[in-house]
Amino acid sequence: MPINGPAPHATPRVRNTTPDVRPSAVVYCEGNFAGIDGKTANGLVRSSERYRIVAVIDSAHAGKDAGQVLDGADAGIPIVGSLAQVIQATGTIPQLFIFGLAPLSGLMSRSERAAVLEAVLAGLDIVSGLHEFLNDDPEISAAAQSRNVTLLDVRRPRPTKDLRMFDGAIDSVDCVRIAVLGTDGAIGKRTTATILTKSLNDAGIHAVMVGTGQTGLMQGAAYGVALDAIPAQFGVGELEGAVVKAWQGEHPAVIVIEGQGALSHPAYLSSTVVLRASRPHAVILQHAPARVMLSDYPTVAMPSAESERDLIEQFGKTRVIGITINHENMSDAEVSASQAEHAQTLGLPATDPLWREPRELVEMVTGAFPELLKPAHRVVA
């Protein structure tokens, strides 16, 4: 969820003194941190169960704290201008180099490829969420072998013979299923899904998130698939399988499914897959009120939250239970006004997941599903 300024009520993050055993990683995001194409880096700075992020590479913000640039609160993660400066800033050599850009093409530029190759030659394992698989690049692959470096292509699907077709097993998932969809791509669906899952658990309601994109999987989602890399024949079945696995593995009260793209978007089909595969009982709709045109398609106007809601409910045979606001190019007062407007025109609760209290997200869900407040759905401490 890119933003254009700090949270109005930002507070320093609480430091955890427990020894951190996660592998250390630097995130490469040259020229795009806190922007739309930097959404993978943005997400990893905000939340990462799998990796310990020690630095971000982006010369445009070098010398700053990544949390301050992103959300106006220190994250203890310095931004540096190059891989060499990571050692100077942190006093250590990270174990991994994460490619933190998420361009529309899913491909590297020449300079980005050079940065990856530099990291390989420096002996760092590489994590990439691109459509362009590093293991298939002869030069990078050969360099990795010579340096005993591991290349992890997060988006690479399983072999076709192992992919799953839809079989209706989703009907065996006996818990509340909520999909977080949006009115555009790169609008904050994953961020909202992550915050919602954590907030429900913090409130004592056992929730599990199913990721559908490379960033969520990098952050540590235990269940999910990189949906846009799955052949169309198998997309619904693969995501259905991930939701079923989450249910069978943990029997949560709520499964939160991260959305992709937008149902109305002319270039993306993945929202249809999310609706078909997970058959959500409800949808939370992410919207950027100040965004006029689609993020990667500047000649295509943004849909309204109302029109997207109607489309989702008609196509998915489900209901939208709330609006979550991406506050890019908005002030705190404008966010409040937008919340009030959506509440009045749509009759739905609205909140900003980053700038408002997490309880508002929880109340959005429990208001629609009051049975979640019963003891049978509570987590036993």
Buried (B, 14 or more C-beta within 10 A) or exposed (E): BBBEBBBEEBEEEEEEEEEEEEEBBBBBBBBBBBBBBBBBBBBBBBBBEBBBBBBBBBBBBBEBBBBBBBBBBBBEBBBBBBBEBBBEBBEEBBBBBBBBBBBEEBEBEEEBBEBBBBBBBBEBBBBBBBBBBBBEBEEBBEBBEEBEBEBBBBBBBEEEEEBBEBEEBBEEBEBBBBBBBBBBBBBBBBBBBBBBBBBBBEBBBBBBBBBBBBBBBBBBBBBBBBBBBBEEEBBBBBBBBBBBBBBEEBEBBBBBBBBBBBBBBEEBBBBBBBBBBBBBBBBBBBBBBBBEEBBBBEEBEBBBBBEBBBBBEEBBEBBBBBBBBBBBBBEBEBBBEBBEBBBEEBEBBBBBBBBBEBEBBBBBBBBBBEEBBEEEBBBEE
